Amino acid sequence: MANITYLVGAGASHGALPVVGEMSEKIIEARELLRNHVSNSNDQPLALAGKQTQYTVHTASAKLMDDFDWLSKCAMNHASIDTYAKKLYLAGHQQDLRRLKLALCAYFTLAQAGKKIDVRYDTFFASIIKMSQIMPENIKIVTWNYDTQFEMASCDYNQEFKDIATNAIKLQVRVKGLRKTSANGFIISKLNGVAAFHQLGDNQNNYLANPLENLNDEFYRVLLTNYINISFNTEYIPSISFAWERDSFDREPIVDYTTKRIADTEILVIIGYSFPFFNREVDRTLFDSMINLKKIYYQDINAIKLIDRLQAVQQRIDAKQIIPISETGQFFLPYEL
């Protein structure tokens, strides 16, 4: 069997989540979802750590709604939220960058709540998981997305783990900032992290609320409690951390970790990724590491138009070995699988 790596971008989750041009509007929709629920619920104090005990469901939701308004404007006024994040990083505005990451974590938690999964993830796992529920060792996934679509979809195929935190461990999800144990075979490497939080030096993500649950009072209470606690407690770190950030606490940078594990890639499948310029340095590092690369399948509705952009990033193989796949009804499964 060939060694296969999937390189995944935002287009892979479009059946459940917005792409760049839709983010500003969708964040406001999440804000209204929060407002409508809270306005119809009883106010009550939240069980908070430290000095934030004055927050209640209503005052905490007001803070989160204000952060959603700010995040929506960031998305509207810049090419993408990632672009604005890099602007904040380069300008040294760490407090605003942390606020952006935490608001993004809350948004993706709400946007996926009630088990909103792009059906293509479901089909993908149905196709590759073996009868013994063992993940194929010749497949690796590298994603720029910070959603939890992989973790959520795989829960339906595992009778033992029914929450995304423990399922992420089974899937060997790796993000920046977590203590990365060695991983053989199947992994999911998240270059920009994931919409969650963790303590420094920990090896497991925690989630602001469980998106597998329904949008009820308990869901919102947990979401708001975690949001306020993390907002004021620097012991907790948003698990969104962009690949281009340089973090002194990260013993093994996620890009270094990833390149070691995809070095034997023979077949690359690119799904829903358009190679934005500000990711170019990392993308080139990924391609440079794949010394055995023989063929690329590029799945995107605009794949033919994007091949030139791909070629600007990689010179590993000839253009004749790049196969555009414009059909996007399910994630492409290469013939070499």
C-alpha positions in Angstrom: 0.0 0.0 0.0 1.2 3.5 -0.8 1.8 6.0 2.0 -0.9 8.7 1.6 -1.2 12.1 3.2 -4.3 14.3 3.1 -3.7 18.1 3.2 -7.0 19.7 4.2 -8.2 23.3 4.0 -11.4 25.2 4.9 -13.3 23.9 1.8 -13.4 20.5 3.3 -15.8 21.6 6.0 -18.0 23.8 3.9 -20.9 21.5 4.3 -21.1 22.4 8.0 -19.0 25.6 8.4 -18.4 28.8 6.5 -15.5 29.6 4.2 -13.6 32.9 4.5 -16.0 35.1 2.7 -18.9 34.0 4.9 -17.3 34.3 8.3 -18.4 37.8 9.3 -22.1 37.0 8.7 -22.0 33.6 10.3 -20.3 35.0 13.5 -23.2 37.4 13.8 -25.6 34.5 13.4 -23.9 32.7 16.3 -24.2 35.9 18.3 -27.9 36.0 17.7 -28.3 32.3 18.6 -26.6 33.1 21.9 -28.7 36.2 22.5 -32.0 34.5 21.8 -31.3 31.6 24.1 -30.0 33.7 27.0 -32.9 36.2 26.7 -35.3 33.3 27.3 -33.4 31.7 30.2 -33.1 32.4 33.9 -30.1 34.4 35.0 -27.8 32.6 37.5 -24.2 33.0 38.8 -21.5 31.0 37.1 -19.1 28.7 39.1 -15.9 30.6 38.3 -12.4 30.5 39.5 -10.5 33.4 41.0 -12.0 36.9 41.2 -14.6 36.5 38.3 -17.4 35.4 40.6 -19.5 38.4 39.7 -20.3 36.9 36.3 -23.7 35.4 35.7 -25.2 33.8 32.6 -26.5 37.1 31.4 -23.3 39.2 32.0 -21.0 36.5 30.6 -23.1 36.2 27.5 -23.0 40.0 27.1 -19.2 39.8 27.1 -19.1 36.9 24.6 -21.6 38.8 22.3 -19.4 41.8 22.4 -16.4 39.7 21.5 -18.4 38.2 18.6 -19.2 41.7 17.3 -15.5 42.6 17.4 -14.5 39.3 15.7 -17.1 39.8 13.0 -15.7 43.2 12.2 -12.2 41.8 12.1 -13.4 39.3 9.5 -15.3 42.0 7.5 -12.4 44.4 7.4 -9.6 42.0 6.5 -9.0 39.3 3.8 -9.5 36.7 6.5 -9.4 36.3 10.3 -6.1 34.5 9.9 -4.7 37.6 8.1 -5.8 39.8 10.9 -4.3 37.4 13.4 -1.0 37.6 11.7 -1.2 41.4 11.7 -1.8 41.3 15.5 1.1 38.9 16.0 3.6 41.0 14.0 2.5 44.2 15.8 3.0 42.5 19.2 -0.7 42.9 20.2 -0.7 39.7 22.2 -3.8 40.6 24.3 -6.0 41.1 21.2 -4.5 38.0 19.6 -5.6 36.0 22.6 -9.0 37.6 22.5 -9.3 36.7 18.8 -8.3 33.0 19.4 -10.7 32.6 22.3 -13.6 34.2 20.4 -12.9 31.9 17.5 -12.9 28.9 19.9 -16.4 29.9 21.1 -17.7 30.6 17.6 -16.6 27.1 16.3 -18.1 25.5 19.4 -21.4 27.1 18.7 -21.3 26.6 15.0 -20.8 22.9 15.3 -23.1 22.3 18.3 -25.9 19.8 17.9 -23.5 17.6 15.9 -23.3 19.7 12.7 -21.0 17.6 10.6 -20.1 17.8 6.9 -21.4 14.4 5.7 -18.2 13.9 3.7 -16.3 13.3 7.0 -18.8 10.5 7.8 -18.3 8.9 4.4 -14.5 9.2 4.7 -14.4 7.3 8.0 -16.9 4.7 6.7 -14.5 4.1 3.9 -11.1 3.9 5.7 -11.8 2.4 9.1 -11.2 -1.3 9.3 -13.7 -3.7 10.9 -11.6 -3.8 14.1 -12.0 0.0 14.3 -8.3 0.4 13.6 -7.2 3.4 11.6 -5.1 2.6 8.5 -1.4 3.1 9.3 -0.6 4.3 5.8 -2.8 7.4 6.0 -1.9 10.7 7.7 -3.9 13.9 7.8 -2.5 17.4 7.9 -5.1 20.1 8.3 -5.1 23.9 8.4 -8.6 23.9 10.0 -9.3 24.4 13.7 -12.7 22.8 13.6 -13.5 19.4 15.2 -15.2 17.8 12.2 -12.8 14.8 12.2 -13.2 14.2 15.9 -17.0 14.5 15.8 -17.5 12.3 12.8 -15.3 9.5 14.1 -17.4 9.3 17.3 -20.1 7.4 15.5 -17.6 4.7 14.6 -16.3 4.1 18.1 -18.4 2.3 20.7 -15.8 3.0 23.4 -15.2 6.8 23.1 -18.3 8.9 22.7 -16.8 12.4 23.4 -14.5 14.3 21.2 -11.7 14.8 23.8 -11.1 11.0 24.2 -11.7 10.4 20.6 -9.1 13.0 19.7 -6.6 10.9 21.7 -7.6 7.8 19.8 -7.2 9.6 16.5 -3.7 10.8 17.6 -4.6 14.5 17.1 -1.6 16.7 17.5 -1.6 20.5 17.9 1.0 23.1 18.9 1.5 23.6 22.6 0.4 20.1 23.7 3.0 17.7 24.9 3.3 15.5 21.8 3.9 11.8 22.5 5.3 9.7 19.8 2.7 8.5 17.2 3.0 5.7 14.7 0.7 5.3 11.7 -2.4 7.3 11.5 -2.3 10.9 12.9 -4.2 14.1 12.5 -1.8 17.1 12.6 -3.6 20.4 13.1 -1.2 23.2 11.9 -3.3 26.0 13.3 -4.4 24.2 16.4 -8.0 23.4 17.3 -11.0 25.3 18.8 -10.3 24.2 22.4 -8.1 25.1 25.3 -5.4 23.4 27.4 -3.0 24.0 30.3 0.6 24.6 29.3 2.5 21.3 29.1 -0.7 19.2 29.1 -1.2 16.4 26.5 -5.0 16.7 26.0 -7.3 19.4 24.8 -10.4 20.5 26.7 -13.4 22.0 24.9 -15.5 25.0 25.8 -18.6 22.8 25.5 -19.3 19.5 23.9 -20.6 20.2 20.3 -22.1 16.7 20.3 -24.7 17.9 22.8 -27.9 19.8 22.0 -28.1 23.5 22.5 -29.7 23.5 25.9 -29.2 25.4 29.2 -26.4 23.2 30.3 -24.5 23.6 27.0 -24.6 27.4 27.3 -23.8 27.3 31.0 -20.6 25.2 30.3 -19.7 27.3 27.3 -20.0 30.6 29.2 -18.2 29.3 32.3 -15.2 28.1 30.4 -15.2 31.3 28.3 -15.0 33.6 31.3 -12.5 31.4 33.2 -10.1 31.3 30.2 -10.5 35.0 29.4 -9.1 35.9 32.8 -6.8 33.0 33.6 -3.5 32.9 31.7 -2.9 29.4 33.1 -5.2 28.3 30.3 -4.2 28.7 26.7 -6.5 28.7 23.6 -5.5 25.7 21.5 -5.8 27.7 18.3 -2.2 28.7 17.6 -1.2 29.5 14.1 1.6 27.6 12.3 3.6 30.7 11.6 3.7 31.8 15.3 6.9 31.2 17.1 6.2 30.0 20.6 9.1 29.5 23.1 7.0 27.1 25.2 6.5 24.6 22.3 9.3 22.1 22.6 8.7 20.5 19.2 7.1 23.0 16.8 4.0 21.5 15.1 5.6 22.0 11.6 8.7 20.1 12.6 6.6 17.3 14.2 4.5 17.1 11.0 7.3 17.0 8.5 8.9 14.0 10.3 5.7 12.0 10.0 4.9 12.8 6.4 8.4 12.4 5.0 7.5 9.0 3.5 4.4 10.4 1.6 4.1 8.9 -1.9 0.5 10.2 -2.7 -0.8 13.5 -1.6 -4.5 14.4 -1.6 -5.3 18.1 -1.3 -8.9 18.9 -0.3 -10.5 22.3 -0.2 -7.2 24.3 0.2 -6.2 27.2 -2.0 -2.6 27.9 -0.7 -2.9 31.5 0.6 0.3 33.4 0.4 0.8 33.9 4.2 0.9 30.1 4.6 3.5 29.7 1.8 6.6 29.3 3.9 5.0 26.4 5.9 3.5 24.8 2.8 6.9 24.8 1.1 8.4 23.2 4.2 5.8 20.5 4.1 6.4 19.7 0.4 10.2 19.8 0.9 9.8 17.0 3.5 7.9 14.7 1.2 11.0 13.3 -0.6 9.2 10.2 -2.0 6.2 12.2 -3.4 5.0 10.7 -6.7 1.6 12.1 -7.4 -0.9 14.7 -6.2 -4.7 14.6 -6.4 -6.1 18.1 -6.0 -9.8 18.1 -5.0 -11.5 21.5 -5.2 -14.3 22.9 -7.3 -11.6 25.3 -8.7 -8.8 22.8 -8.8 -7.8 23.4 -12.4 -7.5 27.1 -11.8 -5.5 26.6 -8.6 -2.8 24.2 -10.0 -0.6 27.2 -10.9 -0.8 28.4 -7.3 0.1 24.9 -6.1 3.1 24.8 -8.5 4.4 28.0 -7.1 4.7 26.3 -3.7 6.1 22.9 -4.8 8.7 21.8 -7.3 8.8 18.2 -6.0 7.0 16.6 -9.0 6.0 17.5 -12.5 2.7 19.1 -13.4 1.7 16.0 -15.3 1.5 14.1 -12.0 -1.0 16.6 -10.5 -4.5 15.3 -11.1 -7.4 17.9 -10.6 -10.6 16.5 -9.0 -13.5 18.9 -9.4 -16.1 16.5 -8.1 -16.5 17.3 -4.4 -19.5 15.1 -3.3 -17.2 13.1 -1.1 -13.5 13.2 -0.1 -11.4 11.7 -2.8 -10.0 8.2 -2.1 -6.9 7.7 -4.3 -6.7 4.6 -6.4 -3.5 3.7 -4.6 -5.2 3.3 -1.3 
